[in-house]
Amino acid sequence: MSDSTPKKKSVRIPRQKMPTQDPKLRVRNFNEVNLGFDAEIAQKEAERCLQCAKPLCVEGCPVNINIPEFIKLIKEGEIQEAVRSIKEYNILPAICGRVCQQENQCESKCVMRKRFKSVAIGSLERFIADWERANQLKECPDCEAPNNIKVAIIGSGPAGLTCAADMARFGYEVTIFEAFHKGGGVLVYGIPEFRLPKEIVEDEIETLKMLGITIEYNMIIGKVLSIDDLKSMGFKAIFIGIGAGSPRFLGLPGENLRGIVSANEYLTRTNLMKAYDFPRFKTPIVKGKNIVVIGGGNTAMDSARTALRLGANTVTIVYRRAMEQLPARLEEVHHGEEEGIIFKLLTNPIRFIGDEEGKVKEMEVIQMKLGEPDESGRARPIPIENSEFIIKTDLVIIGIGNNSNPLLTSTYPALELNKWGYIVTDEIGKTNVEGIYAGGDIVTGAATVISAMGAGRKAAKAMNQYLKLK
Ligand SMILES: Cc1cc2nc3c(=O)[nH]c(=O)nc-3n(C[C@H](O)[C@H](O)[C@H](O)COP(=O)(O)OP(=O)(O)OC[C@H]3O[C@@H](n4cnc5c(N)ncnc54)[C@H](O)[C@@H]3O)c2cc1C
């Protein structure tokens, strides 16, 4: 093969770097950290794609976006066609391009990965979605003719939004019932503005409205309306995508002291209730100077980086495994390091110690070592005897994950749940109750945006088949 073959040319181009806000500045503002590719960088990056005959990246994407196609269109400068191509598969590209865990999904399968670094698929996805917004265009996929059959979607997170969009495209009359006053689920109440601006989420939800979907806000199903109410309102099939929004705690002595909060509450106050936009919004939020965040996933990383932006002097992540096992997105860990987050790894809390007013002042921790893999397949953390020490702190944020919220499921006992309270479904999202489907975190436990979207898509396909047979 000569040096001028397209393949040789592709591998000679280095992976293009995402331009970012300077860490020294961004650490005190909530503006987006990643600034996005411009057309020139995007085209250069698109040239790296080898256009594999059997593209493994597509298999790595739970919604099976035709990745080589949209990258080829970028390379050819046909950006509007690229938008059209991506929206056939993914109604939320500006969101996925920003927060998907690409290193474990599409990019992990890229054949360039081992020797030359994978193609920056996520950044390219974001580029075309941002280009569409910047040019005030709004591509909306086609729908089949309306069939006047009503379906209800409970929850407007990525699972519910994807299921709703696919059902609308099949011709159904779709209503989403959302407990909060805003749509998007974790995308609006969990993930901070500096990673995913709220206006991006609002904008992508607008595309759903163009498909004719109605969203009913402030509708807690299980409180305001029951599942039986929905059935009697004429909804012929129901999808439950209510996520796993109940914070998990450690169960350690002193955990009820003042100054110890769940990441869930901390992030919801900051994002959904807009404490980040002070003084425009005067949302009360606990502040600290030397903050400890417990956990190593996206929730913990988001809390830590939010704490810095809300004015902390130091923020320390306490995580019981090592750096390699941190479950957070690689990019967020890297950005957190640049921003000065301190990582106390292989460290586990034992108890919290308060002052005479019942406010946390210290926490006792113990050092850990890694043993054989546990049932999750990750190395088991084991405490090292006599290695306890004290960390001084005035605010502890617990970000060790979420559990299922029983608010809906407890009011509909016919639904089969597993021992953790998650809804049991088959692989296409069908529950044990006829006409009721479920997907996303309420089935799998806390997972990812794109896996929730994949579950919403599978369930929509199954619901369509069920309703057609009926
Ligand atoms: C802080 C944080 C950061 C994260 N970062 C990332 C990331 O960078 N990348 C990634 O891939 N994943 C990330 N995740 C995980 C990802 O966001 C979730 O896996 C995903 O949002 C799950 O989607 P879902 O639709 O199942 O549920 P959710 O997003 O939780 O949405 C559920 C929706 O249902 C509504 N609801 C709940 N109960 C009811 C009811 N009874 N009636 C009506 N509505 C109801 C809720 O208000 C919510 O809007 C993160 C999670 C958190 C918490």
The ligand as an SDF file (V2000), in Angstrom:
LIG
                    3D

 53 58  0  0  0  0  0  0  0  0999 V2000
  -25.2190   12.9930   38.6140 C   0  0  0  0  0  0  0  0  0  0  0  0
  -25.2980   11.9650   37.5350 C   0  0  0  0  0  0  0  0  0  0  0  0
  -24.4330   12.0680   36.4600 C   0  0  0  0  0  0  0  0  0  0  0  0
  -24.4990   11.1270   35.4400 C   0  0  0  0  0  0  0  0  0  0  0  0
  -23.6440   11.2630   34.3760 N   0  0  0  0  0  0  0  0  0  0  0  0
  -23.7440   10.4130   33.3320 C   0  0  0  0  0  0  0  0  0  0  0  0
  -22.9180   10.5750   32.1800 C   0  0  0  0  0  0  0  0  0  0  0  0
  -22.0770   11.4630   32.0920 O   0  0  0  0  0  0  0  0  0  0  0  0
  -23.0760    9.7030   31.1630 N   0  0  0  0  0  0  0  0  0  0  0  0
  -24.0010    8.6980   31.1910 C   0  0  0  0  0  0  0  0  0  0  0  0
  -24.1260    7.9660   30.2220 O   0  0  0  0  0  0  0  0  0  0  0  0
  -24.7670    8.5020   32.2910 N   0  0  0  0  0  0  0  0  0  0  0  0
  -24.6800    9.3330   33.3480 C   0  0  0  0  0  0  0  0  0  0  0  0
  -25.4720    9.1550   34.4440 N   0  0  0  0  0  0  0  0  0  0  0  0
  -26.4580    8.0650   34.4390 C   0  0  0  0  0  0  0  0  0  0  0  0
  -27.6540    8.4170   33.5590 C   0  0  0  0  0  0  0  0  0  0  0  0
  -27.9900    9.7700   33.7040 O   0  0  0  0  0  0  0  0  0  0  0  0
  -28.8520    7.5260   33.8710 C   0  0  0  0  0  0  0  0  0  0  0  0
  -28.4550    6.1890   33.6980 O   0  0  0  0  0  0  0  0  0  0  0  0
  -30.0320    7.8450   32.9400 C   0  0  0  0  0  0  0  0  0  0  0  0
  -30.4440    9.1860   33.0810 O   0  0  0  0  0  0  0  0  0  0  0  0
  -31.2160    6.9180   33.2270 C   0  0  0  0  0  0  0  0  0  0  0  0
  -32.2790    7.2910   32.4200 O   0  0  0  0  0  0  0  0  0  0  0  0
  -33.7900    6.9520   32.8060 P   0  0  0  0  0  0  0  0  0  0  0  0
  -34.6170    7.5100   31.7130 O   0  0  0  0  0  0  0  0  0  0  0  0
  -33.9000    5.5170   33.1130 O   0  0  0  0  0  0  0  0  0  0  0  0
  -34.0730    7.7150   34.1770 O   0  0  0  0  0  0  0  0  0  0  0  0
  -33.9220    9.2190   34.6720 P   0  0  0  0  0  0  0  0  0  0  0  0
  -32.9590    9.9890   33.8840 O   0  0  0  0  0  0  0  0  0  0  0  0
  -33.6940    9.1090   36.1300 O   0  0  0  0  0  0  0  0  0  0  0  0
  -35.3630    9.8350   34.4230 O   0  0  0  0  0  0  0  0  0  0  0  0
  -36.4850    9.3730   35.1140 C   0  0  0  0  0  0  0  0  0  0  0  0
  -37.5690   10.4300   35.0520 C   0  0  0  0  0  0  0  0  0  0  0  0
  -38.7710    9.8900   35.6150 O   0  0  0  0  0  0  0  0  0  0  0  0
  -39.3830   10.8480   36.4550 C   0  0  0  0  0  0  0  0  0  0  0  0
  -40.2020   10.1250   37.4370 N   0  0  0  0  0  0  0  0  0  0  0  0
  -39.7980    9.3830   38.4840 C   0  0  0  0  0  0  0  0  0  0  0  0
  -40.8560    8.8860   39.1600 N   0  0  0  0  0  0  0  0  0  0  0  0
  -41.9680    9.3300   38.5010 C   0  0  0  0  0  0  0  0  0  0  0  0
  -43.3500    9.1660   38.7180 C   0  0  0  0  0  0  0  0  0  0  0  0
  -43.8140    8.4210   39.7250 N   0  0  0  0  0  0  0  0  0  0  0  0
  -44.2130    9.7810   37.8730 N   0  0  0  0  0  0  0  0  0  0  0  0
  -43.7560   10.5290   36.8250 C   0  0  0  0  0  0  0  0  0  0  0  0
  -42.4420   10.7180   36.5810 N   0  0  0  0  0  0  0  0  0  0  0  0
  -41.5610   10.1200   37.4120 C   0  0  0  0  0  0  0  0  0  0  0  0
  -38.2060   11.5690   37.0780 C   0  0  0  0  0  0  0  0  0  0  0  0
  -38.5900   12.8390   37.5670 O   0  0  0  0  0  0  0  0  0  0  0  0
  -37.2560   11.6640   35.8800 C   0  0  0  0  0  0  0  0  0  0  0  0
  -37.5070   12.8170   35.1260 O   0  0  0  0  0  0  0  0  0  0  0  0
  -25.4210   10.0590   35.5010 C   0  0  0  0  0  0  0  0  0  0  0  0
  -26.2690    9.9360   36.6050 C   0  0  0  0  0  0  0  0  0  0  0  0
  -26.2220   10.8830   37.6140 C   0  0  0  0  0  0  0  0  0  0  0  0
  -27.1580   10.7460   38.7790 C   0  0  0  0  0  0  0  0  0  0  0  0
  1  2  1  0
  2  3  1  0
  2 52  2  0
  3  4  2  0
  4  5  1  0
  4 50  1  0
  5  6  2  0
  6  7  1  0
  6 13  1  0
  7  8  2  0
  7  9  1  0
  9 10  1  0
 10 11  2  0
 10 12  1  0
 12 13  2  0
 13 14  1  0
 14 15  1  0
 14 50  1  0
 15 16  1  0
 16 17  1  0
 16 18  1  0
 18 19  1  0
 18 20  1  0
 20 21  1  0
 20 22  1  0
 22 23  1  0
 23 24  1  0
 24 25  2  0
 24 26  1  0
 24 27  1  0
 27 28  1  0
 28 29  2  0
 28 30  1  0
 28 31  1  0
 31 32  1  0
 32 33  1  0
 33 34  1  0
 33 48  1  0
 34 35  1  0
 35 36  1  0
 35 46  1  0
 36 37  1  0
 36 45  1  0
 37 38  2  0
 38 39  1  0
 39 40  1  0
 39 45  2  0
 40 41  1  0
 40 42  2  0
 42 43  1  0
 43 44  2  0
 44 45  1  0
 46 47  1  0
 46 48  1  0
 48 49  1  0
 50 51  2  0
 51 52  1  0
 52 53  1  0
M  END
$$$$
